[in-house]
Amino acid sequence: MTMFNTGATDTEADTLVKDSSDHDFMADVVEPSKSVPVLVDFWAPWCGPCRQLGPMIEHVVRQAEGAVRLVKINIDENPGIAQQLQVKSIPAVFAFKDGQPVDGFMGALPESQIKDFIQRISGKGPSEAELKAIIDRGMAGLESGDLGGAAQDFASVLQNDRGHPSALAGLARVWLKSGDIDKATEILNQVPADRANDPAVEAARTALELATAAPADDTVTARLRETVKATPTDLQARYDLAEALLAGGDQAGAADQLLAITALDREWNEQAARTLLLKIFEAAGPMSDVARDGRRRLSSILFA
């Protein structure tokens, strides 16, 4: 089950984050930590990084829906507990469990690392880093043709986070590889609106866009091959051939033609060849041979 939904009611959310003091530390931190982990954020009004961390950690704690609580202590007004814990710089965050500090961090961490910290403390499943490793394994399986294994990896991530953009994008790619464009479209439509611009999602949408192009007639493709063979400098014929090959699912062949165009004339047709080439790399995925080999060859052309 994912710990980063937003289903908490306003009343519940209000109990998840509170200001406290040295006097109330036992009641607000030590006692509650015997039933749920409590994070203590030591901060001060003059501290710039504290102002950066504060709203971010509050947001992540509320998203965790009760997996942890957050107590904020202004050390200017309440220096006692901070001194006992030997806090030497702020912001400083301590995690309390069973009445004792068990972990912590200093400084304004990125939101992803705060989520990792909370997941580790609350024991609510794999961290973002662990989820990424599963995604990477799924993408490798997808590239090697192990669609079943890739689907299982992406599904396991979605069990922890139903809206995980990379997992949804990966699962959509599995259906694309299986030839089910409708199912791939359905999966991509499940991406939450606030994650729709994730690079993995945009790449999967590009792959879907290219996959839905109408395939060219074999006769047309053969004629274009003959034209290119007879007149290698006919860049429009090469581009048309690339589109025909791409519509037929031959990404590598299409990339070859587009790279040849770029080598002959980088600026041809307002860099149309390079633009379509980058779309192919995006659609194929960063781990694909098409993307890795193509990017290497493109760099050699551009920086020769």
C-alpha positions as CSV (number, residue, x, y, z in Angstrom):
1,M,0.0,0.0,0.0
2,T,1.3,3.5,-0.8
3,M,2.0,5.9,2.0
4,F,1.9,9.0,-0.2
5,N,-1.7,9.5,-1.0
6,T,-3.8,12.5,0.1
7,G,-6.7,10.8,1.8
8,A,-6.4,12.2,5.3
9,T,-9.2,14.4,6.5
10,D,-8.6,18.0,7.6
11,T,-9.1,17.0,11.2
12,E,-6.6,14.1,10.9
13,A,-4.1,16.3,9.1
14,D,-4.2,18.9,11.9
15,T,-3.0,16.3,14.4
16,L,-0.1,15.2,12.2
17,V,1.9,18.5,12.5
18,K,2.1,20.7,15.6
19,D,4.4,23.2,17.3
20,S,5.8,22.3,20.7
21,S,8.1,23.4,23.4
22,D,10.7,22.1,25.9
23,H,7.9,21.9,28.5
24,D,5.6,19.8,26.4
25,F,8.3,17.6,24.8
26,M,7.3,14.5,26.8
27,A,3.6,14.8,26.0
28,D,4.1,15.8,22.3
29,V,7.1,13.6,21.4
30,V,8.2,10.9,23.8
31,E,4.8,9.5,24.7
32,P,3.3,9.5,21.2
33,S,6.5,7.9,19.8
34,K,5.6,4.7,21.7
35,S,2.8,4.1,19.2
36,V,3.9,6.0,16.1
37,P,7.2,7.5,15.0
38,V,7.5,11.2,15.7
39,L,9.8,13.6,13.8
40,V,11.1,16.6,15.6
41,D,12.1,19.6,13.5
42,F,14.4,22.0,15.3
43,W,14.3,25.3,13.5
44,A,14.5,29.1,14.1
45,P,12.9,32.1,12.3
46,W,16.2,33.5,11.1
47,C,17.3,30.2,9.4
48,G,16.9,30.3,5.6
49,P,17.2,26.5,5.1
50,C,14.6,26.0,7.9
51,R,12.1,28.0,5.9
52,Q,12.9,25.9,2.9
53,L,12.6,22.5,4.7
54,G,9.6,23.4,6.9
55,P,6.8,23.4,4.3
56,M,8.3,20.5,2.4
57,I,8.5,18.2,5.4
58,E,5.0,19.2,6.6
59,H,3.7,18.3,3.1
60,V,5.4,14.9,3.1
61,V,4.3,14.1,6.6
62,R,0.6,14.9,5.8
63,Q,0.9,12.8,2.6
64,A,2.1,9.9,4.8
65,E,-1.4,9.8,6.3
66,G,-0.5,9.1,9.9
67,A,2.5,6.9,9.3
68,V,4.5,9.5,11.2
69,R,3.9,12.7,13.1
70,L,5.8,16.0,13.0
71,V,6.6,18.2,16.0
72,K,8.3,21.6,15.3
73,I,10.4,23.3,18.0
74,N,11.7,26.9,17.7
75,I,15.1,26.7,19.4
76,D,15.3,30.4,20.0
77,E,12.3,30.1,22.3
78,N,13.0,26.5,23.5
79,P,16.8,25.7,23.5
80,G,16.7,23.0,26.2
81,I,15.9,19.8,24.3
82,A,18.1,20.9,21.4
83,Q,21.0,21.3,23.7
84,Q,20.4,17.9,25.3
85,L,20.5,16.4,21.8
86,Q,23.6,18.4,21.0
87,V,22.1,20.1,18.0
88,K,24.9,22.2,16.6
89,S,23.2,23.4,13.3
90,I,19.7,23.8,12.0
91,P,17.5,22.6,10.5
92,A,18.0,19.4,12.4
93,V,15.4,16.6,12.3
94,F,15.3,13.7,14.8
95,A,13.1,10.7,14.6
96,F,11.8,9.3,17.9
97,K,10.5,5.7,18.4
98,D,9.6,4.1,21.7
99,G,10.6,7.3,23.5
100,Q,14.1,7.4,22.0
101,P,15.8,9.2,19.1
102,V,16.7,6.6,16.5
103,D,17.6,8.5,13.4
104,G,17.8,12.0,11.9
105,F,19.3,14.4,9.4
106,M,20.5,18.0,9.1
107,G,19.9,20.5,6.4
108,A,17.2,21.0,3.8
109,L,17.0,17.7,2.0
110,P,15.1,17.3,-1.4
111,E,11.5,16.1,-1.0
112,S,12.5,12.6,-2.5
113,Q,15.0,12.1,0.3
114,I,12.6,13.2,3.0
115,K,10.1,10.6,1.6
116,D,12.9,8.0,1.7
117,F,13.6,8.9,5.4
118,I,10.0,8.7,6.4
119,Q,9.5,5.4,4.6
120,R,12.5,4.0,6.4
121,I,11.4,5.2,9.8
122,S,7.8,4.1,9.4
123,G,8.6,0.8,7.7
124,K,5.9,1.5,5.1
125,G,7.6,-0.2,2.1
126,P,10.6,0.4,-0.2
127,S,12.2,3.8,-0.4
128,E,12.3,5.9,-3.6
129,A,15.8,4.6,-4.3
130,E,14.6,1.0,-4.0
131,L,11.6,1.7,-6.2
132,K,14.0,3.2,-8.8
133,A,16.1,0.1,-8.8
134,I,13.0,-2.0,-9.5
135,I,12.0,0.3,-12.3
136,D,15.5,0.1,-13.8
137,R,15.3,-3.7,-13.6
138,G,11.9,-3.6,-15.3
139,M,13.3,-1.4,-18.1
140,A,16.2,-3.8,-18.6
141,G,13.8,-6.7,-18.9
142,L,11.7,-4.7,-21.4
143,E,14.8,-4.1,-23.5
144,S,15.8,-7.8,-23.4
145,G,12.3,-8.9,-24.4
146,D,11.3,-10.3,-20.9
147,L,7.9,-8.6,-21.0
148,G,6.5,-10.8,-18.2
149,G,9.3,-10.0,-15.8
150,A,9.2,-6.3,-16.7
151,A,5.4,-6.3,-16.1
152,Q,5.9,-7.9,-12.7
153,D,8.5,-5.3,-11.7
154,F,6.3,-2.4,-12.8
155,A,3.3,-3.9,-11.0
156,S,5.2,-4.4,-7.8
157,V,6.1,-0.7,-7.8
158,L,2.5,0.3,-8.4
159,Q,1.4,-1.8,-5.4
160,N,3.4,0.7,-3.3
161,D,2.5,3.8,-5.3
162,R,-0.5,3.5,-7.7
163,G,0.4,6.7,-9.4
164,H,4.2,6.1,-9.8
165,P,4.9,7.7,-13.2
166,S,7.9,5.6,-14.2
167,A,6.0,2.4,-13.3
168,L,2.9,3.4,-15.3
169,A,5.1,4.5,-18.2
170,G,7.0,1.2,-18.1
171,L,3.8,-0.9,-18.0
172,A,2.5,1.1,-21.0
173,R,5.6,0.2,-22.9
174,V,5.0,-3.5,-22.0
175,W,1.6,-3.3,-23.7
176,L,3.1,-1.4,-26.6
177,K,5.6,-4.1,-27.1
178,S,2.8,-6.6,-26.9
179,G,1.0,-4.8,-29.7
180,D,-1.9,-3.6,-27.6
181,I,-2.1,0.1,-28.2
182,D,-5.5,0.6,-26.6
183,K,-4.2,-0.9,-23.3
184,A,-1.1,1.2,-23.4
185,T,-3.2,4.3,-23.8
186,E,-5.4,3.2,-20.9
187,I,-2.4,2.8,-18.7
188,L,-1.0,6.2,-19.6
189,N,-4.4,7.8,-18.9
190,Q,-4.0,6.6,-15.3
191,V,-1.0,8.9,-14.6
192,P,-2.1,11.5,-12.1
193,A,-2.3,15.1,-13.5
194,D,0.4,16.4,-11.2
195,R,2.8,13.7,-12.6
196,A,1.8,13.9,-16.3
197,N,5.0,15.9,-17.2
198,D,7.3,13.2,-15.8
199,P,10.1,12.5,-18.4
200,A,9.3,8.8,-18.3
201,V,5.6,9.5,-19.1
202,E,6.4,11.9,-21.9
203,A,8.8,9.4,-23.4
204,A,6.1,6.7,-23.3
205,R,3.6,9.0,-24.9
206,T,6.1,9.7,-27.7
207,A,6.5,5.9,-28.1
208,L,2.7,5.6,-28.3
209,E,2.5,8.5,-30.8
210,L,5.1,6.8,-33.1
211,A,3.4,3.4,-32.7
212,T,0.1,4.7,-33.9
213,A,1.4,6.1,-37.2
214,A,-0.2,4.5,-40.2
215,P,2.2,1.9,-41.7
216,A,3.4,2.6,-45.2
217,D,2.7,0.4,-48.1
218,D,5.5,-2.1,-48.8
219,T,5.7,-0.9,-52.4
220,V,6.1,2.7,-51.3
221,T,8.9,1.7,-48.9
222,A,10.7,-0.3,-51.6
223,R,10.4,2.6,-54.0
224,L,11.9,5.0,-51.4
225,R,14.8,2.6,-50.8
226,E,15.6,2.5,-54.5
227,T,15.4,6.3,-54.7
228,V,17.8,6.7,-51.8
229,K,20.2,4.1,-53.2
230,A,20.2,5.8,-56.6
231,T,20.4,9.3,-55.2
232,P,21.9,9.3,-51.6
233,T,21.7,13.1,-51.4
234,D,17.9,13.2,-51.9
235,L,17.3,14.1,-48.3
236,Q,13.5,14.3,-48.6
237,A,13.5,10.7,-49.9
238,R,15.6,9.7,-47.0
239,Y,13.3,11.4,-44.6
240,D,10.2,9.8,-46.2
241,L,11.9,6.4,-46.0
242,A,12.7,7.0,-42.3
243,E,9.0,7.8,-41.6
244,A,8.0,4.6,-43.5
245,L,10.4,2.4,-41.6
246,L,9.4,3.9,-38.3
247,A,5.7,3.3,-39.1
248,G,6.7,-0.3,-39.7
249,G,8.3,-0.6,-36.4
250,D,11.9,-0.4,-37.6
251,Q,13.3,2.3,-35.3
252,A,16.9,1.3,-36.0
253,G,16.5,1.6,-39.7
254,A,14.7,4.9,-39.4
255,A,17.5,6.2,-37.2
256,D,20.1,5.2,-39.8
257,Q,18.4,7.3,-42.4
258,L,17.9,10.3,-40.1
259,L,21.6,10.1,-39.0
260,A,22.6,10.1,-42.7
261,I,20.5,13.2,-43.3
262,T,22.1,15.0,-40.3
263,A,25.6,14.0,-41.5
264,L,24.9,15.5,-45.0
265,D,23.1,18.6,-43.8
266,R,22.5,19.3,-40.1
267,E,20.1,22.2,-40.8
268,W,18.0,20.5,-43.5
269,N,14.3,21.4,-43.3
270,E,14.8,23.3,-39.9
271,Q,16.5,20.2,-38.4
272,A,13.5,18.0,-39.1
273,A,15.7,14.9,-39.2
274,R,17.4,15.6,-35.9
275,T,14.0,16.4,-34.3
276,L,12.5,13.1,-35.4
277,L,15.7,11.3,-34.4
278,L,15.5,12.6,-30.8
279,K,11.8,11.4,-30.7
280,I,13.0,7.9,-31.7
281,F,15.6,7.9,-28.9
282,E,13.0,9.1,-26.4
283,A,10.5,6.5,-27.6
284,A,13.0,3.6,-27.6
285,G,14.1,4.4,-24.1
286,P,17.5,5.5,-22.7
287,M,18.7,1.9,-22.2
288,S,17.9,0.7,-25.7
289,D,20.6,0.0,-28.3
290,V,18.8,2.3,-30.7
291,A,19.2,5.3,-28.3
292,R,22.7,4.5,-27.0
293,D,24.2,3.7,-30.4
294,G,22.3,6.5,-32.0
295,R,23.3,9.2,-29.5
296,R,26.9,8.1,-29.9
297,R,26.8,8.4,-33.6
298,L,24.9,11.7,-33.5
299,S,27.6,13.2,-31.2
300,S,30.3,12.1,-33.6
301,I,28.4,13.9,-36.4
302,L,27.7,17.1,-34.4
303,F,31.2,17.4,-32.8
304,A,33.3,16.1,-35.7
